[in-house]
Amino acid sequence: MLVLSLSATTAVAAPHRYAVDPAASQVVIHVGKAGLFRIAGHTHEVVAPIQQGAVVVDPDHFDSASVALAFQAAALRVTGRGEPAGDVPKVQQAMVGPECLDASRFPSIRFTSRAVTVKARSGDAADVEVRGELTLHGVSREVPVTVHVVVGKDGIRATGTTTVRQTAFAIKPISVAGVVNVKDELEITWRVVARAVPAQR
């Protein structure tokens, strides 16, 4: 998901290591509504704090870059934006409960890159596709992720949007009386910031 030192003046190629900064990063999940009376329901916005993450990049071999991100399912939080405040505790309980994430049984959510392809590059910015393994609800699936990357002197910033289906991870979208349903597709947007790790001597 994160890539690369684009400096053309690097004299010696070597893997550069970065640590994801959870405080500067943000992952947001947008949950839509479906069904006959979907207009009566509310969309949900969920934030997913990054527990930890690491990036390794060889500036001369972008396609060998790697990224790993870890989340705690129980740490996901419904923001309440766009819905009645009284509904938030119910939605939060349903999300982490056995009908959805089942966080007590499946506490970890992980993304690990498998392949990186550079689609376009200009100066210190690049558009890349990362194919990685997403483990959610105890199920692992390959997910393609398109990312815009900007490389700075001391770190990397990556932004993008992707869509995943709940049913692909054995999660049944919640239904209320069969007429107001949560959409199967989840839209995920993110801003991930990673700081350079000082080289050990």
C-alpha positions in Angstrom: 0.0 0.0 0.0 2.9 2.4 0.6 5.8 2.7 -1.6 8.9 4.2 -2.4 11.8 6.5 -2.4 11.8 8.2 -5.8 15.1 10.0 -5.4 17.2 9.6 -8.5 20.3 10.7 -6.7 20.5 7.7 -4.3 24.0 6.4 -4.6 23.6 3.1 -3.0 20.4 1.1 -3.3 19.3 -0.3 0.1 16.0 -1.1 1.7 14.5 1.9 3.5 12.4 1.2 6.6 9.4 3.2 7.7 7.1 2.9 10.7 3.4 3.9 10.3 2.4 6.9 12.5 -1.0 5.9 13.8 -1.7 9.4 15.2 -1.2 11.0 11.7 -3.0 8.3 9.8 -6.7 7.8 9.3 -8.7 4.9 7.9 -12.5 5.5 7.5 -15.1 2.9 6.5 -18.3 4.2 4.9 -21.3 1.8 5.4 -24.2 2.5 3.1 -27.9 1.4 3.1 -29.8 -0.8 0.7 -33.3 -2.3 0.6 -36.8 -1.2 -0.2 -36.9 1.5 2.5 -33.2 2.4 2.5 -34.1 6.1 2.6 -35.4 5.6 6.1 -32.1 4.3 7.3 -28.8 6.1 8.0 -25.4 5.6 6.6 -22.6 4.9 9.1 -19.1 6.2 9.3 -16.5 4.0 11.1 -13.0 4.9 12.0 -10.4 2.1 12.1 -7.3 3.1 14.2 -4.1 1.5 12.9 -2.5 -0.5 15.7 0.8 -0.8 14.0 2.4 -0.8 10.5 5.7 -1.1 8.7 6.9 -0.3 5.3 10.1 -1.5 3.6 11.3 0.0 0.3 14.3 -0.4 -2.0 14.5 2.8 -3.9 15.9 1.1 -7.0 13.3 -1.7 -7.0 9.8 -0.3 -6.4 8.1 -3.6 -7.1 9.9 -5.2 -4.1 8.3 -2.8 -1.6 6.2 -4.2 1.2 3.7 -3.0 3.7 2.0 -4.6 6.7 -0.8 -3.0 8.7 -2.6 -4.3 11.8 -5.8 -3.3 13.4 -7.8 -4.4 16.4 -11.5 -5.2 15.5 -12.7 -4.0 18.9 -11.0 -0.6 18.4 -13.2 0.3 15.4 -15.6 3.1 16.3 -18.8 4.5 14.9 -18.4 8.2 14.6 -22.1 9.0 14.6 -21.7 11.5 11.8 -25.0 11.8 9.9 -27.1 9.7 12.3 -29.0 10.2 15.5 -26.8 10.2 18.6 -29.0 7.7 20.3 -28.4 5.2 17.5 -24.6 5.2 17.9 -24.3 2.8 20.9 -26.7 0.3 19.2 -24.7 0.4 15.9 -21.4 0.1 17.8 -22.6 -2.9 19.7 -24.0 -4.6 16.5 -20.7 -3.9 14.6 -18.3 -5.5 17.1 -20.8 -8.2 18.1 -21.3 -11.7 16.8 -23.6 -10.7 14.0 -20.9 -8.6 12.3 -17.1 -8.4 13.2 -17.4 -10.8 16.1 -14.4 -9.1 17.7 -14.1 -11.5 20.6 -13.6 -14.4 18.3 -11.6 -12.6 15.6 -9.8 -9.8 17.3 -7.2 -9.0 14.6 -7.6 -7.3 11.2 -4.5 -7.4 9.0 -3.3 -6.3 5.5 -0.1 -7.6 4.1 1.1 -6.7 0.6 2.0 -9.3 -1.9 2.8 -7.4 -5.1 3.3 -3.7 -6.0 2.9 -2.3 -9.6 3.8 1.3 -10.4 1.2 2.8 -12.8 2.5 6.4 -13.1 5.2 8.5 -11.6 6.0 12.2 -11.5 8.8 13.5 -9.3 8.2 12.5 -5.7 4.7 11.3 -6.4 3.4 8.0 -7.8 0.2 6.0 -8.5 0.6 2.4 -7.6 -1.5 -0.7 -7.4 -0.9 -2.9 -4.4 -2.3 -6.5 -4.3 -2.4 -7.7 -0.7 -4.0 -10.2 1.6 -6.7 -8.8 3.8 -7.6 -10.9 6.9 -10.9 -10.0 8.3 -13.4 -12.0 10.4 -11.0 -14.9 10.3 -11.0 -15.0 6.5 -8.2 -14.0 4.2 -8.8 -12.6 0.6 -6.6 -10.9 -2.0 -7.6 -7.3 -2.4 -6.3 -4.9 -5.1 -5.7 -1.4 -3.7 -4.9 1.7 -5.8 -2.8 4.2 -3.9 -1.4 7.7 -4.5 1.9 8.1 -2.8 4.0 11.2 -2.0 7.5 10.7 -0.8 9.1 13.3 1.5 12.6 13.6 3.0 11.7 11.8 6.2 8.6 9.8 5.3 5.8 8.7 3.0 2.1 9.7 2.7 -0.3 7.4 0.9 -4.0 8.1 0.2 -6.7 6.2 -1.6 -10.1 4.5 -1.7 -11.1 0.9 -2.2 -14.2 -1.2 -1.9 -14.6 -4.6 -0.2 -17.6 -6.9 0.1 -18.6 -8.1 3.6 -19.9 -11.4 2.2 -16.4 -12.2 0.8 -15.3 -12.4 4.5 -18.2 -14.5 5.7 -20.0 -11.4 7.2 -23.7 -11.2 6.5 -24.8 -7.6 6.1 -27.2 -6.6 8.9 -30.9 -6.4 7.9 -33.7 -4.8 9.8 -37.1 -6.5 9.2 -35.8 -7.4 5.7 -36.5 -3.9 4.3 -33.6 -1.7 5.6 -30.3 -3.4 5.0 -26.7 -2.5 5.3 -25.0 -2.6 1.8 -22.7 -5.5 1.2 -20.0 -3.1 -0.3 -17.9 -1.1 2.2 -16.1 1.9 0.8 -12.8 2.4 2.6 -10.8 5.7 2.4 -7.4 6.2 4.0 -4.5 8.5 4.6 -1.5 6.6 5.9 1.6 8.4 7.1 4.9 6.5 7.7 8.0 8.0 9.2 11.6 6.9 8.3 13.2 4.6 10.8 16.8 5.6 11.5 19.4 3.2 10.2 21.1 1.1 12.9 24.8 1.4 13.1 
